[in-house]
Amino acid sequence: METFQARIQRANKENGHVCVGVDPRPEHLRNSESAIEWCQDLVNATAPYAAAFKPNLAFFLQLKNGLEALEATANTAHKHDKLVILDAKFADIGSTASAYATFASDIVNADIVTLNPYLGTDVLEPFHQAGLDAFVLARTTNPSASQVQDATYGSVVQRFRKHGTGFVAPGNRPQQVRSIRETAGPAPLLLPGIGAQGGSITQAAKAADGGPFFITASRSIAQAEGTFPEASANKTRSYRQSLEDALATA
């Protein structure tokens, strides 16, 4: 069975390092019924330049047909042979975590989930049993993350890396990405914070080098200047080229 690390390494080799965030915001839709079309258009346009897609559960839950749109997003990504990362930051006790895992695996048909580490390593078991890999939150990008996470992310990485997980690291804080990479070794990293959150794609890539990783961007791709979805495709292609250039000189 292919390990999570090998799976992301293969994705990087075949399709690069860009993960496209799929966040169907109501203000960008004609109406809630158009969410399916919008998500599919975004995925189809950017797929030639992307390695994975990351639908954020929250944006789908606020739509009346959100679960239908979420399933359509995953199915469309899989038609392009791309990985689907369900960004939900799940964490709960056993039976509830099992229900979340069944939802992610059987309803959404995700490949990977994001998990909150606060409950400890046993949060992983239901997701692994469902055949899902996981990126565990190590250090997030929000301003107040330092109040809690700066004192804990090293311990989180040390504990969870033994269980074959990947880690979420802040792409807009390359020093912390570098610290997480040093502790995590070659474990996969998922780096938000690029684009709308101000992170440098070059600095993030160089900090994450040393193991497989995805740079993920949502707003800067979906809201790229120009006509949707062609502008989104162009932005994704630009990100992929920038990453290739950065890694060539790392």
TORKOL-4160 file (C-alpha; in steps of 0.2 Angstrom, whole numbers, padded with zeros to 4 digits, m for minus):
250
<pt num="1" X="0000" Y="0000" Z="0000"/>
<pt num="2" X="0007" Y="0017" Z="m0005"/>
<pt num="3" X="0011" Y="0028" Z="0010"/>
<pt num="4" X="0005" Y="0046" Z="0012"/>
<pt num="5" X="0022" Y="0053" Z="0009"/>
<pt num="6" X="0024" Y="0042" Z="m0007"/>
<pt num="7" X="0007" Y="0048" Z="m0013"/>
<pt num="8" X="0011" Y="0066" Z="m0012"/>
<pt num="9" X="0028" Y="0064" Z="m0019"/>
<pt num="10" X="0020" Y="0055" Z="m0034"/>
<pt num="11" X="0008" Y="0070" Z="m0036"/>
<pt num="12" X="0022" Y="0082" Z="m0035"/>
<pt num="13" X="0032" Y="0073" Z="m0048"/>
<pt num="14" X="0017" Y="0071" Z="m0060"/>
<pt num="15" X="0007" Y="0087" Z="m0057"/>
<pt num="16" X="0017" Y="0099" Z="m0047"/>
<pt num="17" X="0014" Y="0108" Z="m0031"/>
<pt num="18" X="m0001" Y="0118" Z="m0033"/>
<pt num="19" X="m0017" Y="0114" Z="m0023"/>
<pt num="20" X="m0032" Y="0124" Z="m0029"/>
<pt num="21" X="m0044" Y="0129" Z="m0015"/>
<pt num="22" X="m0062" Y="0128" Z="m0019"/>
<pt num="23" X="m0073" Y="0140" Z="m0009"/>
<pt num="24" X="m0090" Y="0144" Z="m0017"/>
<pt num="25" X="m0093" Y="0161" Z="m0009"/>
<pt num="26" X="m0111" Y="0167" Z="m0011"/>
<pt num="27" X="m0106" Y="0184" Z="m0017"/>
<pt num="28" X="m0097" Y="0176" Z="m0032"/>
<pt num="29" X="m0112" Y="0165" Z="m0037"/>
<pt num="30" X="m0127" Y="0170" Z="m0048"/>
<pt num="31" X="m0138" Y="0161" Z="m0035"/>
<pt num="32" X="m0135" Y="0146" Z="m0024"/>
<pt num="33" X="m0141" Y="0134" Z="m0037"/>
<pt num="34" X="m0126" Y="0140" Z="m0048"/>
<pt num="35" X="m0113" Y="0133" Z="m0035"/>
<pt num="36" X="m0111" Y="0116" Z="m0044"/>
<pt num="37" X="m0108" Y="0124" Z="m0061"/>
<pt num="38" X="m0095" Y="0137" Z="m0053"/>
<pt num="39" X="m0086" Y="0123" Z="m0044"/>
<pt num="40" X="m0085" Y="0112" Z="m0059"/>
<pt num="41" X="m0079" Y="0127" Z="m0070"/>
<pt num="42" X="m0065" Y="0131" Z="m0058"/>
<pt num="43" X="m0059" Y="0113" Z="m0057"/>
<pt num="44" X="m0060" Y="0110" Z="m0075"/>
<pt num="45" X="m0051" Y="0126" Z="m0080"/>
<pt num="46" X="m0037" Y="0124" Z="m0067"/>
<pt num="47" X="m0034" Y="0105" Z="m0067"/>
<pt num="48" X="m0021" Y="0105" Z="m0081"/>
<pt num="49" X="m0009" Y="0115" Z="m0069"/>
<pt num="50" X="m0015" Y="0108" Z="m0052"/>
<pt num="51" X="m0010" Y="0093" Z="m0042"/>
<pt num="52" X="m0024" Y="0093" Z="m0029"/>
<pt num="53" X="m0040" Y="0102" Z="m0025"/>
<pt num="54" X="m0045" Y="0108" Z="m0007"/>
<pt num="55" X="m0064" Y="0111" Z="m0005"/>
<pt num="56" X="m0067" Y="0120" Z="0011"/>
<pt num="57" X="m0082" Y="0112" Z="0020"/>
<pt num="58" X="m0088" Y="0128" Z="0028"/>
<pt num="59" X="m0092" Y="0137" Z="0011"/>
<pt num="60" X="m0102" Y="0122" Z="0005"/>
<pt num="61" X="m0112" Y="0120" Z="0021"/>
<pt num="62" X="m0119" Y="0138" Z="0020"/>
<pt num="63" X="m0127" Y="0133" Z="0003"/>
<pt num="64" X="m0144" Y="0124" Z="0001"/>
<pt num="65" X="m0137" Y="0112" Z="m0012"/>
<pt num="66" X="m0119" Y="0113" Z="m0004"/>
<pt num="67" X="m0117" Y="0094" Z="m0001"/>
<pt num="68" X="m0122" Y="0091" Z="m0019"/>
<pt num="69" X="m0109" Y="0104" Z="m0025"/>
<pt num="70" X="m0096" Y="0097" Z="m0014"/>
<pt num="71" X="m0099" Y="0079" Z="m0021"/>
<pt num="72" X="m0098" Y="0087" Z="m0039"/>
<pt num="73" X="m0082" Y="0096" Z="m0035"/>
<pt num="74" X="m0074" Y="0080" Z="m0029"/>
<pt num="75" X="m0080" Y="0069" Z="m0043"/>
<pt num="76" X="m0074" Y="0082" Z="m0056"/>
<pt num="77" X="m0057" Y="0083" Z="m0048"/>
<pt num="78" X="m0056" Y="0064" Z="m0048"/>
<pt num="79" X="m0060" Y="0064" Z="m0067"/>
<pt num="80" X="m0044" Y="0073" Z="m0069"/>
<pt num="81" X="m0035" Y="0061" Z="m0058"/>
<pt num="82" X="m0032" Y="0074" Z="m0045"/>
<pt num="83" X="m0032" Y="0072" Z="m0026"/>
<pt num="84" X="m0046" Y="0079" Z="m0016"/>
<pt num="85" X="m0042" Y="0087" Z="0002"/>
<pt num="86" X="m0058" Y="0090" Z="0012"/>
<pt num="87" X="m0053" Y="0105" Z="0023"/>
<pt num="88" X="m0064" Y="0103" Z="0038"/>
<pt num="89" X="m0052" Y="0102" Z="0052"/>
<pt num="90" X="m0061" Y="0088" Z="0060"/>
<pt num="91" X="m0058" Y="0082" Z="0078"/>
<pt num="92" X="m0069" Y="0073" Z="0090"/>
<pt num="93" X="m0071" Y="0057" Z="0101"/>
<pt num="94" X="m0072" Y="0040" Z="0093"/>
<pt num="95" X="m0090" Y="0037" Z="0087"/>
<pt num="96" X="m0092" Y="0055" Z="0081"/>
<pt num="97" X="m0075" Y="0055" Z="0073"/>
<pt num="98" X="m0080" Y="0039" Z="0064"/>
<pt num="99" X="m0096" Y="0048" Z="0058"/>
<pt num="100" X="m0085" Y="0062" Z="0051"/>
<pt num="101" X="m0074" Y="0049" Z="0043"/>
<pt num="102" X="m0088" Y="0040" Z="0034"/>
<pt num="103" X="m0095" Y="0057" Z="0028"/>
<pt num="104" X="m0078" Y="0062" Z="0021"/>
<pt num="105" X="m0075" Y="0045" Z="0013"/>
<pt num="106" X="m0092" Y="0038" Z="0007"/>
<pt num="107" X="m0101" Y="0054" Z="0004"/>
<pt num="108" X="m0088" Y="0067" Z="m0002"/>
<pt num="109" X="m0076" Y="0054" Z="m0009"/>
<pt num="110" X="m0061" Y="0063" Z="m0002"/>
<pt num="111" X="m0044" Y="0057" Z="m0002"/>
<pt num="112" X="m0037" Y="0067" Z="0012"/>
<pt num="113" X="m0044" Y="0077" Z="0027"/>
<pt num="114" X="m0037" Y="0091" Z="0038"/>
<pt num="115" X="m0038" Y="0087" Z="0056"/>
<pt num="116" X="m0037" Y="0097" Z="0073"/>
<pt num="117" X="m0024" Y="0089" Z="0084"/>
<pt num="118" X="m0031" Y="0095" Z="0101"/>
<pt num="119" X="m0039" Y="0078" Z="0105"/>
<pt num="120" X="m0023" Y="0069" Z="0103"/>
<pt num="121" X="m0017" Y="0055" Z="0091"/>
<pt num="122" X="m0032" Y="0044" Z="0093"/>
<pt num="123" X="m0042" Y="0056" Z="0082"/>
<pt num="124" X="m0033" Y="0048" Z="0068"/>
<pt num="125" X="m0039" Y="0030" Z="0069"/>
<pt num="126" X="m0057" Y="0032" Z="0062"/>
<pt num="127" X="m0050" Y="0042" Z="0047"/>
<pt num="128" X="m0036" Y="0029" Z="0043"/>
<pt num="129" X="m0049" Y="0015" Z="0045"/>
<pt num="130" X="m0059" Y="0024" Z="0032"/>
<pt num="131" X="m0044" Y="0024" Z="0020"/>
<pt num="132" X="m0041" Y="0043" Z="0022"/>
<pt num="133" X="m0024" Y="0052" Z="0024"/>
<pt num="134" X="m0023" Y="0067" Z="0035"/>
<pt num="135" X="m0015" Y="0084" Z="0036"/>
<pt num="136" X="m0014" Y="0089" Z="0054"/>
<pt num="137" X="m0014" Y="0107" Z="0059"/>
<pt num="138" X="0003" Y="0112" Z="0066"/>
<pt num="139" X="0003" Y="0131" Z="0064"/>
<pt num="140" X="m0011" Y="0140" Z="0055"/>
<pt num="141" X="m0010" Y="0157" Z="0047"/>
<pt num="142" X="m0022" Y="0167" Z="0057"/>
<pt num="143" X="m0015" Y="0182" Z="0067"/>
<pt num="144" X="m0020" Y="0175" Z="0085"/>
<pt num="145" X="m0013" Y="0158" Z="0081"/>
<pt num="146" X="0003" Y="0163" Z="0090"/>
<pt num="147" X="m0007" Y="0164" Z="0107"/>
<pt num="148" X="m0008" Y="0145" Z="0107"/>
<pt num="149" X="0001" Y="0137" Z="0093"/>
<pt num="150" X="0019" Y="0144" Z="0094"/>
<pt num="151" X="0021" Y="0134" Z="0110"/>
<pt num="152" X="0014" Y="0118" Z="0104"/>
<pt num="153" X="0017" Y="0115" Z="0086"/>
<pt num="154" X="0034" Y="0107" Z="0088"/>
<pt num="155" X="0026" Y="0094" Z="0100"/>
<pt num="156" X="0011" Y="0091" Z="0088"/>
<pt num="157" X="0023" Y="0087" Z="0074"/>
<pt num="158" X="0034" Y="0076" Z="0085"/>
<pt num="159" X="0019" Y="0066" Z="0091"/>
<pt num="160" X="0009" Y="0064" Z="0075"/>
<pt num="161" X="0023" Y="0061" Z="0063"/>
<pt num="162" X="0025" Y="0044" Z="0070"/>
<pt num="163" X="0007" Y="0040" Z="0063"/>
<pt num="164" X="0011" Y="0044" Z="0045"/>
<pt num="165" X="0002" Y="0061" Z="0044"/>
<pt num="166" X="0006" Y="0077" Z="0035"/>
<pt num="167" X="0005" Y="0094" Z="0043"/>
<pt num="168" X="m0002" Y="0111" Z="0039"/>
<pt num="169" X="0011" Y="0125" Z="0040"/>
<pt num="170" X="0009" Y="0144" Z="0037"/>
<pt num="171" X="0015" Y="0148" Z="0020"/>
<pt num="172" X="0015" Y="0166" Z="0025"/>
<pt num="173" X="0028" Y="0163" Z="0039"/>
<pt num="174" X="0043" Y="0154" Z="0030"/>
<pt num="175" X="0053" Y="0153" Z="0046"/>
<pt num="176" X="0040" Y="0142" Z="0054"/>
<pt num="177" X="0038" Y="0132" Z="0039"/>
<pt num="178" X="0057" Y="0128" Z="0040"/>
<pt num="179" X="0055" Y="0124" Z="0058"/>
<pt num="180" X="0041" Y="0112" Z="0055"/>
<pt num="181" X="0050" Y="0104" Z="0040"/>
<pt num="182" X="0066" Y="0101" Z="0051"/>
<pt num="183" X="0055" Y="0092" Z="0064"/>
<pt num="184" X="0043" Y="0083" Z="0052"/>
<pt num="185" X="0057" Y="0077" Z="0041"/>
<pt num="186" X="0050" Y="0071" Z="0024"/>
<pt num="187" X="0032" Y="0071" Z="0030"/>
<pt num="188" X="0020" Y="0080" Z="0017"/>
<pt num="189" X="0016" Y="0098" Z="0021"/>
<pt num="190" X="0001" Y="0108" Z="0016"/>
<pt num="191" X="0005" Y="0127" Z="0015"/>
<pt num="192" X="m0010" Y="0140" Z="0015"/>
<pt num="193" X="m0006" Y="0158" Z="0017"/>
<pt num="194" X="m0001" Y="0162" Z="m0001"/>
<pt num="195" X="m0009" Y="0175" Z="m0012"/>
<pt num="196" X="m0023" Y="0184" Z="m0003"/>
<pt num="197" X="m0014" Y="0181" Z="0014"/>
<pt num="198" X="0002" Y="0189" Z="0008"/>
<pt num="199" X="0014" Y="0174" Z="0008"/>
<pt num="200" X="0028" Y="0173" Z="m0005"/>
<pt num="201" X="0027" Y="0158" Z="m0015"/>
<pt num="202" X="0046" Y="0157" Z="m0018"/>
<pt num="203" X="0050" Y="0159" Z="0001"/>
<pt num="204" X="0037" Y="0146" Z="0006"/>
<pt num="205" X="0043" Y="0133" Z="m0007"/>
<pt num="206" X="0061" Y="0135" Z="m0002"/>
<pt num="207" X="0056" Y="0133" Z="0016"/>
<pt num="208" X="0046" Y="0117" Z="0013"/>
<pt num="209" X="0059" Y="0109" Z="0002"/>
<pt num="210" X="0066" Y="0093" Z="0009"/>
<pt num="211" X="0050" Y="0083" Z="0007"/>
<pt num="212" X="0033" Y="0083" Z="m0003"/>
<pt num="213" X="0022" Y="0098" Z="m0001"/>
<pt num="214" X="0007" Y="0107" Z="m0008"/>
<pt num="215" X="0005" Y="0126" Z="m0009"/>
<pt num="216" X="m0013" Y="0130" Z="m0008"/>
<pt num="217" X="m0022" Y="0146" Z="m0013"/>
<pt num="218" X="m0040" Y="0150" Z="m0015"/>
<pt num="219" X="m0046" Y="0168" Z="m0017"/>
<pt num="220" X="m0031" Y="0173" Z="m0027"/>
<pt num="221" X="m0035" Y="0159" Z="m0040"/>
<pt num="222" X="m0054" Y="0160" Z="m0040"/>
<pt num="223" X="m0054" Y="0179" Z="m0040"/>
<pt num="224" X="m0040" Y="0182" Z="m0052"/>
<pt num="225" X="m0041" Y="0197" Z="m0062"/>
<pt num="226" X="m0050" Y="0194" Z="m0079"/>
<pt num="227" X="m0064" Y="0183" Z="m0085"/>
<pt num="228" X="m0068" Y="0168" Z="m0074"/>
<pt num="229" X="m0063" Y="0154" Z="m0076"/>
<pt num="230" X="m0049" Y="0158" Z="m0089"/>
<pt num="231" X="m0041" Y="0170" Z="m0077"/>
<pt num="232" X="m0041" Y="0157" Z="m0063"/>
<pt num="233" X="m0032" Y="0145" Z="m0075"/>
<pt num="234" X="m0019" Y="0158" Z="m0079"/>
<pt num="235" X="m0016" Y="0161" Z="m0061"/>
<pt num="236" X="m0014" Y="0143" Z="m0057"/>
<pt num="237" X="m0002" Y="0141" Z="m0071"/>
<pt num="238" X="0008" Y="0156" Z="m0065"/>
<pt num="239" X="0009" Y="0148" Z="m0048"/>
<pt num="240" X="0015" Y="0132" Z="m0054"/>
<pt num="241" X="0029" Y="0140" Z="m0065"/>
<pt num="242" X="0034" Y="0151" Z="m0050"/>
<pt num="243" X="0036" Y="0135" Z="m0039"/>
<pt num="244" X="0046" Y="0126" Z="m0052"/>
<pt num="245" X="0057" Y="0141" Z="m0054"/>
<pt num="246" X="0059" Y="0142" Z="m0035"/>
<pt num="247" X="0063" Y="0124" Z="m0033"/>
<pt num="248" X="0076" Y="0124" Z="m0047"/>
<pt num="249" X="0086" Y="0137" Z="m0037"/>
<pt num="250" X="0083" Y="0130" Z="m0020"/>
